[in-house]
């Protein structure tokens, strides 16, 4: 298909918005109002009519079925160009429950503790073919604690949704797929939730077969600008205590000692991460989250203790670089996908 020029596309869009069509004068007037000169609009209209994409019936201009098909293809091409996680040739969908892809929720309040980590130490915690993705010369693990509200299938009232807390230790990783291309995302080296039902659901569904949820007592409480948070998994899941207090007033820039010169500089490496990876049965599983902006800002920790990073698996090999506070971030899951690990059969 020959893609329409910008002026031709403007004509098709203007006509498609009017089910009964437009007279030529009205169409050209609308195009002029959108910045398309009259002469350019005339030329685009002639070209479209010559290709059978626009027709005139009793003095009224209309897109033909072929014209509508071109518009749909342009729309699909735009979606593909903006897809943060495009499928590859060998990737297949494998959702366990269809309605999962229609679940919606909101992180009403969340925090991201950004740790710089020694790459070879983090690599020992990752299943092949995943490897640490390096930014600013180091590997990264984000401790993400969030207050999720009204998780429910789309179309249902929030009154039937689940409210719960969750904490995940997300490593920035990548792998090379069968096409030889790198795919970047996150791998959860540890996760807990305070809701026993959500834990059972998460550990039952294939979407989380690679993402074992633990259970912990959790709380997030706000007093003016201070946010207090605590996670206590107890003896059943040792090494995951997390306690702290944040001053949530936004800092004017990155904190002293951070390797990131600005919030914008860490946005693509650490924030724009939409894929969660799992490895099982000779496949890499890819769970993509469509979400809104994080609405994040750098903030100052008043007190902070993270057992996993300071006294656990990454003791002596992690350094707190910065802390982000975020609010009101909606998200939903896409259907789970997977692709074969090269050489696994």
C-alpha positions as CSV (number, residue, x, y, z in Angstrom):
1,X,0.0,0.0,0.0
2,X,1.2,3.5,-0.9
3,X,1.0,5.6,2.3
4,X,-1.0,8.9,1.8
5,X,0.9,12.1,2.0
6,X,0.1,14.4,5.0
7,X,-2.3,16.5,2.9
8,X,-4.0,13.4,1.5
9,X,-4.3,12.0,5.0
10,X,-5.9,15.3,6.2
11,X,-8.5,14.9,3.4
12,X,-9.3,11.3,4.3
13,X,-9.6,12.1,8.0
14,X,-11.9,15.1,7.4
15,X,-14.2,13.1,5.2
16,X,-14.2,10.1,7.5
17,X,-15.5,12.3,10.3
18,X,-18.7,13.1,8.3
19,X,-20.8,10.0,7.7
20,X,-22.9,11.9,5.1
21,X,-19.9,13.4,3.4
22,X,-18.9,17.0,2.6
23,X,-19.3,19.3,-0.3
24,X,-16.0,20.4,-1.9
25,X,-16.2,24.0,-0.6
26,X,-16.9,22.8,3.0
27,X,-14.0,20.3,2.8
28,X,-11.5,22.9,1.5
29,X,-12.7,25.4,4.2
30,X,-12.0,22.8,6.9
31,X,-8.6,21.9,5.5
32,X,-7.7,25.6,5.4
33,X,-8.7,25.9,9.1
34,X,-6.2,23.1,9.8
35,X,-3.3,24.8,8.0
36,X,-3.7,23.0,4.6
37,X,-3.7,25.7,1.8
38,X,-6.5,25.5,-0.6
39,X,-4.3,24.6,-3.6
40,X,-2.7,21.8,-1.6
41,X,-6.1,20.5,-0.6
42,X,-7.2,20.5,-4.2
43,X,-4.2,18.6,-5.4
44,X,-4.6,16.0,-2.6
45,X,-8.2,15.5,-3.4
46,X,-7.5,15.0,-7.1
47,X,-4.7,12.4,-6.2
48,X,-7.0,10.5,-3.9
49,X,-9.8,10.4,-6.4
50,X,-7.4,9.2,-9.1
51,X,-6.4,6.2,-6.8
52,X,-10.1,5.4,-6.1
53,X,-9.9,6.4,-2.4
54,X,-12.4,9.2,-2.6
55,X,-15.6,9.5,-4.7
56,X,-18.1,12.2,-5.4
57,X,-21.8,11.4,-5.3
58,X,-24.4,14.1,-6.1
59,X,-22.0,16.9,-5.3
60,X,-20.9,15.3,-2.0
61,X,-17.4,13.8,-1.4
62,X,-17.0,10.5,0.5
63,X,-14.2,8.1,1.2
64,X,-14.6,4.8,-0.7
65,X,-14.2,1.5,1.1
66,X,-10.6,1.4,-0.1
67,X,-10.2,4.9,1.4
68,X,-11.4,3.7,4.8
69,X,-9.1,0.7,4.5
70,X,-6.1,3.0,4.0
71,X,-7.1,5.0,7.1
72,X,-7.2,1.8,9.2
73,X,-3.8,0.8,7.9
74,X,-2.3,4.2,8.7
75,X,-3.8,3.9,12.2
76,X,-2.3,0.4,12.6
77,X,1.1,1.7,11.4
78,X,1.0,4.5,14.0
79,X,0.2,2.1,16.7
80,X,3.0,-0.2,15.7
81,X,5.5,2.7,15.6
82,X,4.5,3.7,19.1
83,X,4.4,0.2,20.6
84,X,6.8,0.0,23.6
85,X,6.9,-3.8,23.3
86,X,6.4,-5.0,19.8
87,X,6.0,-8.7,19.1
88,X,8.7,-10.6,17.2
89,X,8.2,-13.3,14.6
90,X,8.6,-16.2,17.0
91,X,6.5,-14.7,19.8
92,X,3.1,-16.2,20.7
93,X,0.3,-15.2,23.1
94,X,-0.4,-17.6,26.0
95,X,-2.7,-15.9,28.5
96,X,-4.2,-18.2,31.2
97,X,-7.5,-16.2,31.8
98,X,-8.8,-13.9,29.0
99,X,-10.3,-11.4,31.4
100,X,-6.9,-10.7,32.9
101,X,-6.0,-8.5,30.0
102,X,-9.0,-6.3,31.0
103,X,-7.9,-5.8,34.6
104,X,-7.3,-2.2,35.6
105,X,-5.9,-0.6,38.7
106,X,-4.2,2.6,39.9
107,X,-1.0,3.1,41.9
108,X,-2.4,5.8,44.1
109,X,0.9,6.2,45.8
110,X,4.2,4.5,45.3
111,X,7.9,4.9,45.8
112,X,11.0,3.7,43.8
113,X,14.2,3.1,45.7
114,X,16.9,3.1,43.0
115,X,20.0,1.0,43.8
116,X,23.2,0.9,41.8
117,X,24.4,-2.7,41.9
118,X,27.6,-4.6,41.0
119,X,26.8,-6.3,37.7
120,X,28.4,-9.7,38.2
121,X,26.7,-10.1,41.6
122,X,23.3,-9.3,40.2
123,X,23.9,-11.7,37.3
124,X,24.1,-14.6,39.7
125,X,20.4,-13.9,40.7
126,X,19.2,-14.0,37.1
127,X,18.1,-17.0,35.0
128,X,19.7,-17.4,31.6
129,X,19.4,-15.8,29.1
130,X,18.7,-12.7,31.1
131,X,21.6,-10.5,32.0
132,X,21.9,-7.1,33.8
133,X,21.3,-4.1,31.6
134,X,24.0,-1.5,32.5
135,X,23.3,2.2,32.7
136,X,25.9,4.7,33.8
137,X,28.4,1.9,34.1
138,X,26.4,-0.2,36.6
139,X,23.5,-2.6,37.1
140,X,20.2,-1.5,38.7
141,X,17.6,-2.8,41.1
142,X,14.5,-0.8,41.9
143,X,12.6,-1.5,45.1
144,X,9.1,-0.6,44.1
145,X,6.4,-0.3,46.9
146,X,2.9,0.7,45.8
147,X,-0.6,1.1,47.2
148,X,-2.9,-0.4,44.5
149,X,-6.5,0.6,44.6
150,X,-9.7,-0.9,43.1
151,X,-8.1,-3.6,41.0
152,X,-11.0,-5.0,38.9
153,X,-12.1,-6.0,35.4
154,X,-12.7,-2.9,33.2
155,X,-16.4,-1.8,33.2
156,X,-17.0,-2.8,36.8
157,X,-17.4,-0.2,39.6
158,X,-14.4,0.3,41.9
159,X,-16.5,-0.9,44.8
160,X,-15.9,-4.5,43.7
161,X,-12.1,-4.0,43.3
162,X,-9.2,-5.1,45.5
163,X,-7.1,-2.7,47.5
164,X,-3.7,-3.9,48.6
165,X,0.0,-3.2,48.9
166,X,2.8,-4.7,47.0
167,X,6.6,-4.5,47.0
168,X,8.8,-5.7,44.1
169,X,12.5,-5.8,43.6
170,X,12.9,-5.2,39.9
171,X,16.2,-5.7,38.2
172,X,16.9,-3.9,34.9
173,X,17.7,-6.7,32.5
174,X,17.9,-7.6,28.8
175,X,18.2,-10.7,26.6
176,X,19.0,-11.5,23.0
177,X,16.1,-13.2,21.2
178,X,16.1,-15.6,18.2
179,X,16.3,-12.7,15.8
180,X,19.5,-11.5,17.4
181,X,17.8,-8.4,18.9
182,X,18.1,-7.2,22.4
183,X,14.8,-6.9,24.4
184,X,14.9,-4.9,27.6
185,X,12.7,-5.1,30.6
186,X,12.6,-6.0,34.3
187,X,13.0,-9.2,36.3
188,X,11.6,-9.5,39.8
189,X,14.2,-11.0,42.1
190,X,11.8,-10.8,45.0
191,X,8.1,-9.7,45.6
192,X,5.6,-9.6,48.4
193,X,2.0,-8.5,48.9
194,X,-0.1,-8.1,52.0
195,X,-3.2,-9.7,50.5
196,X,-3.4,-13.5,50.9
197,X,-5.9,-13.8,48.1
198,X,-3.9,-11.8,45.6
199,X,-0.8,-13.9,46.6
200,X,-2.7,-17.1,45.8
201,X,-4.0,-15.8,42.5
202,X,-0.6,-14.5,41.5
203,X,1.2,-17.8,42.3
204,X,-1.5,-19.9,40.5
205,X,-1.7,-18.0,37.2
206,X,0.7,-18.6,34.4
207,X,1.2,-14.8,34.1
208,X,3.1,-15.1,37.4
209,X,4.5,-18.6,37.3
210,X,8.0,-17.0,37.1
211,X,7.2,-14.4,39.7
212,X,6.8,-16.0,43.2
213,X,4.9,-13.8,45.6
214,X,5.7,-13.9,49.2
215,X,3.3,-12.5,51.9
216,X,4.1,-9.7,54.3
217,X,2.5,-7.2,56.7
218,X,2.7,-3.8,55.0
219,X,1.6,-0.3,55.7
220,X,1.9,3.1,54.0
221,X,0.8,6.2,56.0
222,X,1.0,9.8,55.2
223,X,1.2,12.8,57.6
224,X,1.4,16.1,55.7
225,X,4.4,15.8,53.5
226,X,5.9,12.7,55.2
227,X,5.2,9.2,54.0
228,X,6.0,6.3,56.3
229,X,6.2,2.8,55.0
230,X,7.0,-0.6,56.4
231,X,7.2,-4.2,55.2
232,X,7.6,-7.2,57.5
233,X,7.5,-10.6,55.9
234,X,8.3,-12.4,59.2
235,X,10.0,-15.7,59.5
236,X,8.2,-17.3,56.5
237,X,10.2,-15.1,54.1
238,X,13.3,-13.7,55.7
239,X,15.4,-10.9,54.4
240,X,12.7,-8.6,53.2
241,X,12.2,-6.1,56.0
242,X,11.8,-2.6,54.6
243,X,11.1,0.5,56.7
244,X,11.4,4.2,56.0
245,X,10.1,7.7,56.0
246,X,10.2,9.9,52.9
247,X,9.8,13.7,52.7
248,X,7.7,13.8,49.6
249,X,8.3,17.4,48.8
250,X,9.9,17.3,45.3
251,X,13.6,18.1,45.1
252,X,14.7,20.7,42.6
253,X,16.9,18.1,40.9
254,X,18.8,14.9,41.4
255,X,20.1,14.3,44.9
256,X,23.7,14.8,45.8
257,X,25.8,11.7,44.8
258,X,23.3,10.4,42.2
259,X,24.8,9.4,38.9
260,X,21.7,10.8,37.1
261,X,22.0,14.6,36.4
262,X,18.3,15.0,36.1
263,X,14.9,13.2,36.3
264,X,14.8,13.2,32.5
265,X,18.1,11.3,32.2
266,X,16.8,8.3,34.2
267,X,13.4,8.3,32.7
268,X,14.1,6.1,29.7
269,X,16.5,3.6,31.5
270,X,14.5,3.1,34.7
271,X,11.0,4.5,34.3
272,X,10.2,3.5,30.7
273,X,10.2,-0.2,31.5
274,X,7.0,-1.9,30.5
275,X,8.0,-5.6,30.2
276,X,8.3,-8.0,33.1
277,X,10.3,-11.1,32.1
278,X,10.1,-14.7,33.4
279,X,12.0,-17.8,32.3
280,X,10.5,-21.3,32.4
281,X,10.1,-24.4,30.2
282,X,12.6,-23.1,27.5
283,X,10.8,-19.8,27.0
284,X,11.2,-16.2,28.0
285,X,7.7,-15.0,29.1
286,X,6.9,-11.3,28.5
287,X,4.1,-9.6,30.5
288,X,3.6,-6.0,29.3
289,X,1.9,-3.3,31.3
290,X,0.2,-0.4,29.5
291,X,0.2,2.4,32.0
292,X,0.0,6.1,32.4
293,X,2.9,8.4,33.3
294,X,4.6,7.8,36.7
295,X,4.2,11.5,37.7
296,X,7.5,11.0,39.5
297,X,9.8,13.4,41.4
298,X,13.0,13.0,43.3
299,X,12.4,13.1,47.1
300,X,14.6,12.8,50.2
301,X,14.6,9.8,52.5
302,X,14.5,10.8,56.1
303,X,15.0,7.3,57.4
304,X,15.5,4.1,55.4
305,X,16.4,0.5,55.9
306,X,16.2,-2.1,53.2
307,X,17.3,-5.5,54.5
308,X,17.6,-7.3,51.1
309,X,19.9,-4.6,49.7
310,X,21.8,-3.8,52.9
311,X,22.1,-7.1,54.7
312,X,20.8,-9.7,52.2
313,X,21.6,-11.1,48.8
314,X,23.2,-7.8,47.6
315,X,24.9,-6.8,50.8
316,X,28.1,-4.9,50.1
317,X,27.3,-4.7,46.4
318,X,24.5,-2.1,46.3
319,X,24.3,1.7,46.8
320,X,21.2,3.8,47.2
321,X,21.4,6.3,44.3
322,X,18.1,8.1,44.5
323,X,14.4,7.8,45.6
324,X,11.4,8.6,43.5
325,X,7.9,9.3,44.7
326,X,4.9,8.8,42.4
327,X,1.2,9.1,42.5
328,X,-2.0,8.3,40.5
329,X,-0.6,6.0,37.8
330,X,-3.2,3.8,36.1
331,X,-2.3,0.6,34.4
332,X,-3.5,-2.7,32.9
333,X,-2.0,-5.9,31.6
334,X,-1.6,-7.0,28.0
335,X,-2.1,-10.7,27.1
336,X,0.9,-12.7,28.2
337,X,3.4,-13.6,25.4
338,X,6.4,-15.9,25.2
339,X,9.2,-16.7,22.8
340,X,11.6,-19.7,22.7
341,X,15.0,-19.3,24.1
342,X,17.5,-19.7,21.3
343,X,19.1,-23.2,21.4
344,X,16.6,-24.6,23.9
345,X,14.8,-26.9,21.4
